[in-house]
Amino acid sequence: MKLKVNGIVFSYKSTPILKGISLELDKSEVLAVVGPNGAGKSTLIKCIDRILEPKKGTIMIDSLEVRRISRNDIAKRLGYVPQSGTQAFPATVFDVVLMGRRPHSGWRDSGRDLEIVHQTLCTLGLEDIALHDFNELSGGQKQKVIIARALVQEPEVLLLDEPTSSLDIRHQLEVMSLMRRIVSDKGISAIVAVHDLNLATKYADRVIMMKDGLIFAAGKPEDVLTEENLRNVYGVRAIVKHDECVPYIIAVEPL
């Protein structure tokens, strides 16, 4: 499946947020969206998933325009993972993940639905906490459960909105490594909005850098996350080094 975004414009009341965003996502690709606060990263993710409705532009899944697809059918093709730390469910882990099967089964769960949930929990190493209360989990565990809920939708694209924003460094690495492995193993694609630029360089195939609702730069991590771009977009002096061709960034001071 190919996802194509063309000329998306979005405003909150009179405040423009997205000012004509275009991008393409290929199969088995991880695309990181980076940029400072207010650049429009989360808004872009929500427009793609039709949580928000763009004022202009089109979002195409293969030859179908997203706004002409039912919400149920969108959920079968796009799996949305919201920001970490924002979810609360008075339910067990198993039941939270089972919610992801609703687009396929409605409110009558089949044996296949239960098997898909079980397999997904095992794949993500969550089987031992399947009957635990979701609200009693750690932040990292909760985020893995939400990813599992998106996966059982059997989507072709994962949309992750700052999935590591409230996690410690170990859980950040675990969540991003899990996302990368899922894309590889299942042959799907992912768009991930992320603040930590070093996570973007480590786990993404391509990076889009946003500034003021526009795409400032796009391409391979080493081509986008340069000292000059960091200065122009983030207003910081940074040092970019490389480890086995993968860039890593050391922020030095604000300008």
N, C-alpha and C positions, 0 to 999 in steps of 0.2 A: 504494500500500500504506500502511496505517496501523498504527503500532506503539503499543500501549497497555500500560503498566505499572501494576498496581493492588496496592497494599498489600504491597510486597516487604519481607520480613524476612530478615535473614541474620546469622549469628554465626560467629565463629571460636572453636570450643570454647565457653567460657562468656562470651566477650567479644562483646557485641552491636555490629554494625557498621552495618547498615541497619535502621531501626526503623519501617518502614511507608511506603515510597517509592511515590508514584504520579505518573505523567506520561504525556503523549501526544505523539506525533511525527507531523506531517503530511508529505505528499509535498513534495519540493523545499525542505525546511526544514533549517537548521543549528541545532542545539540545543547550546549550550555548558554544561558542568557544571563549576562552580567551587566552591571552598571550601578551607579550610586542610588541611594534612596530617592524615590520619586521619579526614577527614569522611566517607569512603565512596565517593569518586568512582570509583576504579578497580574497587572491588568491585561497584558498580552496573553498570558496563560489562560486567564478566565474568559477572554474573548474567543480563543480557539475552542474551548470547551462549551461555549455558548452560555456560560454563567452570566456573562455580560454581552450585550448586543451592540456591535460596532455601528457607528453612524454611516460609515462608508467602507467600501472594500469588500473583498470576498475571501472566504476560507473554503478550500476545496479538499475533499478526501477522494482521491482518484478523480473521477469525473463528476462527483456529487458535491453540490454546495451545502455546507453545514446547516445553514439556516432553513434549508428545504428538507432536512432529515429530522425525524421525530426524536424527542429527547431519549426515548428508549433505545432507538437504533444508534444514536450517538454514544450512549453508554456501553454498547457492545463493541465499539471501535476505539473509543478514547477512555483511558482510565485516569482519573484525576486524583492526585494526592495533594491535599492542602498543606499549609504550613504546619510544622510540628508544634505540639503543645496547645493546639486550639480545639482538639476533639474531646468530647466527653460522651460516653455511652453507658447507660445502666444495664450492661449485658456482659455475657462471657465473651472471651476472645473468639471462640468458635462462632457465636451468633453474630458478632460484629463482622467477621469475614464473610459469613453466609449472606449478609446484606448485599454483597457485591454480585450475587447471583440473581437478584431481582429482575434485571433487564431480560434475562433468559427465561426465568421460571415464574415470574409474578410472585404471588404469595403462597404458592404450593410447591414446596421443595421436593425434588425427586431424588432417587438414589444417586443419580449422576451428579447432581448439585452437591450432595454431601460428600461424595468421593472426591470431587474437584477441590472442595474446601480442605478435606483431609490431606490430599496430596500437596496442596500449596503450603499448608502449615508445616508439613514435614520438610518440604524444600527450603523453607525459610528458617527452619530450626525452631519452630514455635509450638510443636506438638505437645511438649511437656507443660505448657501453660494454656492449653486450649480451653480448659474449664475455669480459668482464673477470671476474676472481675477485671474488665478492661480498665476501669478507673483507678485500680490499685497498681497498675504497671508503672515501670520507669518510663521516662521520656523516649529512650531508645527503643524499648519494647513496643510502646504505643505506635511509634512511627513504622516499625516493621509490620505491625498488624494492619495499619492503614494501607501500606503497600500491598499486603496480602489481599485485602479487600478489593483493591483496584485490579490485581492480577486475576482474581477469579471471574472478573467480567470477561476474561479472554480478549483483552483489547489488542489492537495493532499498534497503538501509540500510548505511551505513558506520559502524562503531563504532571510534573512535580514542581510545586510552588514553594521554593525555599525549604526543602524537606529537612535541612540540617540546622535551621536557624536557632533552635533552643537546645541543641544537643552538645554534650562535651566532645572533645576531640576524638576519642575512641569511637563513640557512636556515630559521629559524622563520617568517619572512614568506613565503618561497617555498613551504614545506609548507602553511601555512594558506591562502595564495592558491590553490594547486593544489587543495586540498580544496574551497574555495568554488566554483572554476570547474567542477570535476567534478560537483558537486551541480547547478549551473545547467545545464550542457551535457547531462547524462545524465538529468535529471529524477528523481534519487534523493534520499535524505535522509541526514543525518549527525548522530550524537551524538558530541561531542568533549569529553573531560575535559581541562581545561587549567589550568595554574597562572597563566600570565600573563594578568592581567585585561584588559590593553589589547588583546591578541589576541582575547579573547572579545568585547569591545565592537566591534572592527573587523570581525570576520568572522561573527558569529552573528546569527541572526534573533531568537532568544530565549535567555535565560540562566536556569539553575537554580542557585541558591546554596545549598550544603549546609553544615550544621553539626551535628556529633555524630550523624551517621546520619539526619538529618531534612532536609527541604527548608525552609530558612529563608525564602526569597523566590523568586519565579518571575515572569518577564515579559520585557518588552523590556529590552535592556541598560541604557538610561538610567533605567528604573524600578527595576532591581535593584541596580545598582552605584552606590549613593549613599554619601555620606560617612557617614551614620548606619549603614547596613548594614555598611559596611567596619569601622566602629568596633565594632559588636556581634558580628560574625562573626570578623574577623581580629584584633581587638584593636589596631588601629593608627589613628592620626590620618592622614587622607588628604585631599587636595584633588581634587575632581572638576571638570574643565573640559570645554568642548565645542568641537569643531571641525566645523563644518557639521553640527550636530546629533548627531555621534558623540562620546560621552563618552570622555575619557582621564583616567587616574588617576595622581596623583603621591603616592606614599607619603611621609609626612613623618617620623613617629616612632612607636615602639610606645607603647602606653598603660600 
